[in-house]
Amino acid sequence: MPFKPPERAFCPKCNQAVYAAEERIGAGKKWHKQCFKCGMCNKGLDSTTVAEHEGLVYCKGCHGKKFGPKGYGFGAGAGALSMETGSQFGNKESEMSNRPTEAVIGTKSGPGPHCPRCLRTVYDAERAIGLNDAWHKSCCNCKECHKSLDASTLSRHEVEIYCKGCYAKHFGPHGYGVGTLAK
C-alpha cells in the first residue's frame, strides 16, 4: 500500500493551508489562529466563545446583537437590556429590529379574558381579586378620582367602576330634598 499524505485543510478566511501546529477548529472548519476572529469586532475566538452563522464566525455577543431576538424580556440581567445593534463594528442590518412593530395599547392582545378598561389580556398573576370579571390590579381604580378599589368598595355603572363617593355624586339621586332627613 503506497503512502498517502493527509489532505490539507485550507483556512476559510485567507484560503491558505492550515498546519496542525497553528490550527483552531470552529464552525466545522480549520482556521489559522490569527484568522479565527469575530466577523464584526475582530476579537480573537476560541471553542467556548465562537458562534457560527452561514459559514461566518462571531463572538457570542456580536452574534446575539446581529441575529438574536431584540427587546424587553430577552436575555438576563442589565447587560441584555441594551438597544445596541453593533453598528460601531460595521453591522448595517439586523435580522430583527429592536423597535416594536405595532402598538398594543387599546387593542385586544392574546387569548383569555380582557380588561374592560385597557382591553389587554388579564393573566392570573395581575388579576384583581374578588371581582367577577377580569380587571388588571393597576386598572382597578375609580374612573373619576383614581382611588384604588376592591370588591367591597366599588360601584358599577355600565362597564366602568367608581368609588362609592364618585358614584353617588354622578349617578345617585339629585334634586331638592335629596340628602336631607325628612321631618
N, C-alpha and C positions, 0 to 999 in steps of 0.2 A: 504494500500500500504506500503510495507516494505521500510525502509531507505536504500538508495543505495549511498555509498560514491562516490565522483567524481573519475574518473580514474586518476591515477598518470601519470604525464609526466616524461620521462627519458631524461636526457641530452645526445645529440648525441656524445659529446666528451668523457665523462667519464662513461656513462651508469648508473649513479646514479639517484635517484629520485630527481625531482626539485619541491620545495615547492614555494608557491605563494610569500613569502617574499623575495626570492632570485632569482626569475626568470627574464630572459631577453628573449624577443621574437625576433627572426630573422630567415630568410630563412624558414619561416613556421613552426619553431620548438621552443621549450622552452629550454633555456640554463641556466646554473649557471652563476652568474656574473663573477666568476674567470675563467670560461671555454669559455666565449664569447669573444675570441681574434682572431686576424688575423692569418690565417694559415701560413703566411710567416714571418711577422715581430713581431708577438705576441703583437701588440698594442691592448689595450682594445677597444672594439667596442660599438656603440650604434645604435639606429634605423636610424640615419642620415648618419652614416659612413660605414654601412655594405653593402657588395656586395657578392652575393652568386653565386657559380659555382659548379654544380654537387654535391650539398649537403654540400660543404665546404664553410666556410665564410672567407672573406678577407676584409681588409680596401680598400677603393676605389682606393688609389694609387697603392697598390700591385696588385689588380685585373686588373687595366689598364696595368701594366707592364707585367703581366703574360699572359693575354688573349686578351688585346686590340690591336688595329692596331698600327703599328710602322711606323716611317719615317716622312719625311717632310710633313707638311700640316695637321697632326692630332693633335688636341688639340688646346690650345690657350695660347699665351704668351711664355716667355722664358722657363718656367718650363716644357712645353710639348716637348721641343726640345731635351730632354735627350735621350741618347742612352742606358741608363741603363736598364737591364732586371731583376734586383732583385737577382742577383747571390749571393750577400753577405748574403741573407736570406735563401739560400739553393735552390733557383729556378734553376733547371737543364735544363729545356726546356721551350721554349716559343712557343705558338701556331703559332705565326707569327715572322719571323725574321726581324731585323731592317736593314738588308743589302739588296740592290737591287738584284733582281733575274736575270735581264738581262740588257744589255746596250741599251740605246735608241739613242745614238749619231750616226747619219748617217743612221738610219733606219726610214722608214715611220711609224708614230705612230698616231693613231686616225683618225677620219673622217675629211672631209673638205679639203681645199686646202693645199698644202705642199710647203714650201720654196724651191726654186731651188738650193740654196747653201747648207743648212744643212739637207734638206729633212724631217724636222719635221713639224707638223701641225701648221698652222698660224691662230691664233684666232684673232677676230676683235680688241681686245684691244692692241695687239702687232703688228698689220699690218702697214707697211709703207704707208703713204698717198700719193695718186697721181699716183701710178703705176697701170698698167692694170692687172698684175699678182701679186700674193701674195708673199710678202717678209717680214721677220721679220724686225723691225726697227734696231735691232742690226746687222743684216746680210746685210743691205742696205748700203754697202760701196764699194769703189773701190777695185777690186781684187788685184791690184798691190800695191798701196800706202795706202790703208785702209782709205781714206778720206770719210767722211760721204756724202751721195748723196741724192738727191731728184729728182723728175720727170724732172726738168729743167736742172739739172747738170750732168745727166748720159748719157752714150753712151753704146749701147748693142753690144756684139759680141757673137754669138751663144746663150748660156744660161746665160753667165756671164755679169756683169755690170762693167763699168770702168768710171773714171772721164774723162773729155774731153782731158786733157793733156796726160794721160796714153794711152787713146785710139788712139790719133794721133801718139804717139811715137811707139806703137806696130802694129797698123793696118792701119795707114794713108799711103799716097803715099811716096815712097822712091826713092832715086837716085839723079843724078846730076841735079841741077837747081830747085829742089823742094824746095819751101820755099823762093825763091828769086823773086824779081819783074822782069818782062820782060821789056827789053829796046827797 
